[in-house]
Amino acid sequence: MKLESVLKFGRKLIPAPVFRFFQPAYHLLLAITGNFRYGFPANDLIVIGVTGTNGKSTTAELINSVLKTGGLTTGMLSTVSFEVAGKREENTTSRTTLGRWQLQRKLREMVDASCTHVVIEVASEGLTMHRLWGISFDIALFTNLSPEHLNTHKTMQNYRDAKGIMFAGLAKSKHKSVAKTIIVNADDKEAKYFYGFDAERKLSYGLDKGEVWATNLVFNEKTQFELVDEGKKHLVISDLPAKFNVYNMLAAYTVGKALDVDPKKIILGIEKVKQVKGRMEEVENSRGIKIIVDYAVTPDAFELLFTELRRVSKGRLIAVFGATGDRDKEKRPLLGEVAARMTNYIILTDEESYSENPAVIVDSIAAGVEKVRKSNYEIILKRKDALRRAIELAEPGDTVVATGMGHEKYRNIGGDRKIEWDEAEIIRGILAELK
């Protein structure tokens, strides 16, 4: 039996209360053995870590495209997908940061495929659970911070500090061929904290300040702006919509700058990214309505998403969403409040209930809705029926947005019960039935 299997089997034999006490040591043991099993592969790669609350997956995609366009052989590990030297597969694990042995196995694949650089989307829980132990980061990038995962971290300071683990380890990690670099979103209120860690080089980006910044933003059929770097202006024309994606593009440019990629190739790499699965993904249809699938799961992400959709929608904005069970109960009414303020009609539904009663989850969101308004919302717990209802309600010019599932391929609907689920494909099936 392989060592990985032995460790996992042994974990099943330990009673849950006892395991909780030894859990940190168990996770660290997995990380250490995984690194030794696969030969510390991160030491042979330039490692870019991307952390923050929102925008990590899109930023990782943009960075990967920038580096490839710059002529580098890359790997990428994100919530949405994995890539090894140009070969891509979907991430079906429901994890942002892979488990310790899985992660090391993927990094070893990259080294064996002659990759020189890897972009890793880094979750706070992955850092506190030692999934990134043994990985020497070379660039640590911070996107933004807003309330999330507080069921685990309890306070925003703990959440912030968990993300800080990657930055704290930067100066102590194995030195490779590039300067240890910190990159932060200068417009975020926590920028000073992340900028304060030791590093050989520090860069920032933003709309109002930073070494790299944007001006003359125009949002029509495409997103257009001038990117300013050391006084030089570069025109960017992207298919990615919304101001929040401008931040993601600025972040990717700054990584390219840190790695001395030609600015023209950086811009070309940014413009090559046309769509990220489950991130403002539009589902084409013949009904004269706009249908959007997105992964937004926090009040802050709702604000950003709904602001953009109100701008582009000619008619009403109809939102379909729920919340995940067994976590962040405090944010549920806040989701309802934001949606009630910013949309015209709401359909509350099951998302991923895990061990909770989905009706209880939805009632908590509804309490937030009713703080703002008592009408123009309904509850349909069966998610497919909720999506169908939204599409049937929509008239030409309206926008339907389904949030929470995004790119996910499965829904957990109770305990360990999972069902296959692809939100965009489910919607296409509904559209075909309605024809």
LINURDA-V247953 format. One record per residue. N is the residue number from 1. RES is the residue in one letter. PHI is phi in radians with two decimals (999 if undefined). NEAR is the number of other C-alpha atoms within 12 Angstrom. Layout:
# LINURDA-V247953
n = {N	N}
res = {RES	RES}
phi = {PHI	PHI}
near = {NEAR	NEAR}
This chain:
# LINURDA-V247953
n = {1	2	3	4	5	6	7	8	9	10	11	12	13	14	15	16	17	18	19	20	21	22	23	24	25	26	27	28	29	30	31	32	33	34	35	36	37	38	39	40	41	42	43	44	45	46	47	48	49	50	51	52	53	54	55	56	57	58	59	60	61	62	63	64	65	66	67	68	69	70	71	72	73	74	75	76	77	78	79	80	81	82	83	84	85	86	87	88	89	90	91	92	93	94	95	96	97	98	99	100	101	102	103	104	105	106	107	108	109	110	111	112	113	114	115	116	117	118	119	120	121	122	123	124	125	126	127	128	129	130	131	132	133	134	135	136	137	138	139	140	141	142	143	144	145	146	147	148	149	150	151	152	153	154	155	156	157	158	159	160	161	162	163	164	165	166	167	168	169	170	171	172	173	174	175	176	177	178	179	180	181	182	183	184	185	186	187	188	189	190	191	192	193	194	195	196	197	198	199	200	201	202	203	204	205	206	207	208	209	210	211	212	213	214	215	216	217	218	219	220	221	222	223	224	225	226	227	228	229	230	231	232	233	234	235	236	237	238	239	240	241	242	243	244	245	246	247	248	249	250	251	252	253	254	255	256	257	258	259	260	261	262	263	264	265	266	267	268	269	270	271	272	273	274	275	276	277	278	279	280	281	282	283	284	285	286	287	288	289	290	291	292	293	294	295	296	297	298	299	300	301	302	303	304	305	306	307	308	309	310	311	312	313	314	315	316	317	318	319	320	321	322	323	324	325	326	327	328	329	330	331	332	333	334	335	336	337	338	339	340	341	342	343	344	345	346	347	348	349	350	351	352	353	354	355	356	357	358	359	360	361	362	363	364	365	366	367	368	369	370	371	372	373	374	375	376	377	378	379	380	381	382	383	384	385	386	387	388	389	390	391	392	393	394	395	396	397	398	399	400	401	402	403	404	405	406	407	408	409	410	411	412	413	414	415	416	417	418	419	420	421	422	423	424	425	426	427	428	429	430	431	432	433	434	435}
res = {M	K	L	E	S	V	L	K	F	G	R	K	L	I	P	A	P	V	F	R	F	F	Q	P	A	Y	H	L	L	L	A	I	T	G	N	F	R	Y	G	F	P	A	N	D	L	I	V	I	G	V	T	G	T	N	G	K	S	T	T	A	E	L	I	N	S	V	L	K	T	G	G	L	T	T	G	M	L	S	T	V	S	F	E	V	A	G	K	R	E	E	N	T	T	S	R	T	T	L	G	R	W	Q	L	Q	R	K	L	R	E	M	V	D	A	S	C	T	H	V	V	I	E	V	A	S	E	G	L	T	M	H	R	L	W	G	I	S	F	D	I	A	L	F	T	N	L	S	P	E	H	L	N	T	H	K	T	M	Q	N	Y	R	D	A	K	G	I	M	F	A	G	L	A	K	S	K	H	K	S	V	A	K	T	I	I	V	N	A	D	D	K	E	A	K	Y	F	Y	G	F	D	A	E	R	K	L	S	Y	G	L	D	K	G	E	V	W	A	T	N	L	V	F	N	E	K	T	Q	F	E	L	V	D	E	G	K	K	H	L	V	I	S	D	L	P	A	K	F	N	V	Y	N	M	L	A	A	Y	T	V	G	K	A	L	D	V	D	P	K	K	I	I	L	G	I	E	K	V	K	Q	V	K	G	R	M	E	E	V	E	N	S	R	G	I	K	I	I	V	D	Y	A	V	T	P	D	A	F	E	L	L	F	T	E	L	R	R	V	S	K	G	R	L	I	A	V	F	G	A	T	G	D	R	D	K	E	K	R	P	L	L	G	E	V	A	A	R	M	T	N	Y	I	I	L	T	D	E	E	S	Y	S	E	N	P	A	V	I	V	D	S	I	A	A	G	V	E	K	V	R	K	S	N	Y	E	I	I	L	K	R	K	D	A	L	R	R	A	I	E	L	A	E	P	G	D	T	V	V	A	T	G	M	G	H	E	K	Y	R	N	I	G	G	D	R	K	I	E	W	D	E	A	E	I	I	R	G	I	L	A	E	L	K}
phi = {999	-1.16	-1.01	-1.01	-1.17	-1.08	-1.11	-1.20	-1.14	-1.09	-1.09	-1.17	-1.41	-1.56	-1.00	-0.93	-1.08	-1.23	-1.07	-1.02	-1.20	-1.65	-0.96	-1.01	-1.16	-1.09	-1.12	-1.13	-1.05	-1.04	-1.12	-1.12	-1.15	-1.10	-1.13	-1.18	-1.07	-1.83	1.32	0.81	-1.09	-1.09	-1.17	-1.79	-2.30	-1.44	-1.88	-1.89	-1.79	-2.03	-2.31	2.58	-1.49	-2.08	1.54	-1.11	-1.13	-1.13	-1.08	-1.07	-1.07	-1.14	-1.08	-1.01	-1.15	-1.05	-1.19	-1.14	-1.13	-1.37	1.63	-1.64	-1.67	-2.16	-2.20	-2.57	-2.25	-2.28	-1.02	-1.52	-2.74	-2.04	-2.44	-2.30	0.85	1.57	-1.60	-2.03	-2.48	-1.32	-1.48	-1.83	-1.49	1.10	-2.09	-1.28	-1.91	-1.09	-1.07	-1.05	-1.24	-1.04	-1.09	-1.14	-1.09	-1.14	-1.11	-1.12	-1.01	-1.14	-1.07	-1.15	-1.62	1.20	-1.20	-1.93	-2.33	-2.41	-1.88	-2.08	-1.38	-1.97	-1.64	-1.05	-1.16	-1.10	-1.27	-1.23	-1.71	1.14	-1.13	-1.71	-1.02	1.52	-1.70	-1.54	-1.33	-1.94	-2.27	-1.99	-2.01	-1.95	-1.61	-3.05	-2.46	-2.59	-0.97	-2.95	0.99	-1.32	-1.09	-1.58	-1.57	1.29	-2.27	-1.13	-1.14	-1.10	-1.08	-1.07	-1.13	-1.10	-1.18	-1.16	-0.98	-1.11	-1.26	-1.12	-1.45	-1.03	-1.22	-1.62	-1.41	-0.97	-1.45	-2.05	-1.65	-2.19	-1.19	-1.15	-2.22	-1.84	-2.22	-2.30	-1.36	-1.16	-1.45	-1.43	-1.14	-1.72	-0.99	-1.06	-1.07	-1.26	-1.26	-1.40	-1.32	-1.26	-2.85	-1.30	-2.52	-2.30	-2.32	-2.47	-2.50	3.01	-1.56	-1.94	-2.76	2.07	-1.13	-2.09	-2.57	-2.11	-2.50	0.94	-1.29	-2.34	-2.11	-2.18	-1.16	-2.20	-1.63	-2.29	-2.80	-1.77	-1.62	-1.88	-2.41	0.91	1.45	-1.64	-1.79	-2.18	-1.34	-2.07	-2.21	-2.18	-1.41	-1.34	-1.49	1.51	-1.12	-1.12	-1.32	-1.09	-1.03	-1.10	-1.21	-1.09	-1.07	-1.12	-1.05	-1.14	-1.10	-1.01	-1.06	-1.08	-1.76	1.07	-1.34	-0.98	-0.94	-1.12	-1.28	-1.07	-1.07	-1.08	-1.10	-1.10	-1.23	-1.23	-1.39	-1.67	-2.81	-2.03	-0.92	1.29	-2.09	0.87	-1.45	-1.64	-1.77	-1.13	-2.75	-1.88	-1.68	1.36	-2.06	-1.80	-2.11	-2.12	-1.95	-2.48	-1.70	-0.91	-2.38	-2.12	-0.99	-1.12	-1.13	-1.05	-0.98	-1.12	-1.14	-1.18	-1.04	-1.15	-1.22	-1.13	-1.16	-1.65	-1.42	-1.44	-2.17	-1.38	-1.92	-1.96	-1.92	-2.11	-2.87	-2.54	-2.69	-1.38	-1.31	1.14	-2.84	0.74	-1.15	-1.13	-1.43	-1.05	-1.10	-1.17	-1.03	-1.09	-1.11	-1.07	-1.10	-1.14	-1.28	-1.98	-2.11	-1.63	-2.61	-2.22	-2.12	-1.53	-2.62	-1.30	-1.94	-2.39	-1.45	0.90	-1.56	-1.54	-1.31	-1.04	-1.13	-1.18	-1.04	-1.16	-1.07	-1.17	-1.17	-1.05	-1.06	-1.22	-1.01	-1.27	-1.20	-1.80	-2.72	-1.80	-2.27	1.03	-2.64	-2.61	-2.05	-2.33	-1.18	-1.26	-1.09	-1.10	-1.13	-1.14	-1.12	-1.07	-1.04	-1.11	-1.17	-1.18	-1.23	-1.18	-1.90	-0.87	1.71	-1.35	-2.14	-1.88	-2.18	-1.93	-2.00	1.86	-1.68	0.92	-1.49	-0.97	-1.82	-2.45	-2.09	-1.56	-2.00	2.54	1.07	-1.78	-1.35	-2.14	-2.17	-1.14	-2.73	-2.28	-0.95	-1.11	-1.22	-1.04	-1.14	-1.09	-1.13	-1.11	-1.05	-1.14	-1.14	-1.25	-1.10}
near = {8	12	16	27	15	14	23	20	13	15	22	14	13	17	13	12	10	14	17	14	13	17	20	20	18	25	31	26	27	34	36	26	29	37	33	23	24	28	23	30	34	42	28	29	37	41	49	49	52	50	48	43	38	40	48	43	45	48	50	49	46	43	53	50	41	42	44	34	27	28	23	29	29	40	44	51	49	45	42	39	36	37	33	32	31	24	17	19	19	24	27	24	25	24	30	35	41	36	32	37	37	27	42	36	28	36	45	31	31	36	29	22	23	21	33	34	45	49	52	50	49	49	39	39	36	33	37	29	30	35	39	43	34	36	41	34	44	44	49	49	50	54	47	37	38	28	31	37	33	25	20	21	23	19	18	21	20	22	30	37	26	33	40	38	35	48	41	28	30	35	27	21	29	23	25	23	18	24	28	37	43	44	49	47	45	33	27	27	18	26	30	22	26	38	31	21	28	24	28	23	26	36	41	38	40	38	30	20	23	29	30	40	39	38	26	21	25	20	24	19	14	21	29	29	32	26	39	28	29	16	14	16	19	27	26	36	30	32	25	37	39	33	33	37	46	42	44	42	53	51	55	55	50	50	54	43	33	36	32	20	26	23	32	24	27	39	40	30	33	47	33	26	31	25	27	33	33	34	41	40	33	31	33	21	23	17	22	20	30	34	43	43	39	41	39	39	40	40	35	26	32	39	29	28	40	39	23	28	37	29	23	26	28	18	22	30	41	43	49	52	48	47	48	42	32	26	24	27	29	27	34	35	30	33	48	44	30	35	49	37	28	29	38	32	34	46	43	48	42	39	44	41	32	24	20	23	23	30	25	26	37	40	27	31	40	38	27	29	34	25	20	24	23	18	17	24	34	29	33	27	29	24	36	30	22	34	43	30	31	40	41	25	27	29	22	21	22	31	41	50	50	53	45	39	42	36	40	36	28	25	31	28	27	20	16	14	14	21	17	18	25	27	40	34	26	28	34	25	22	24	25	16	12	16	12}
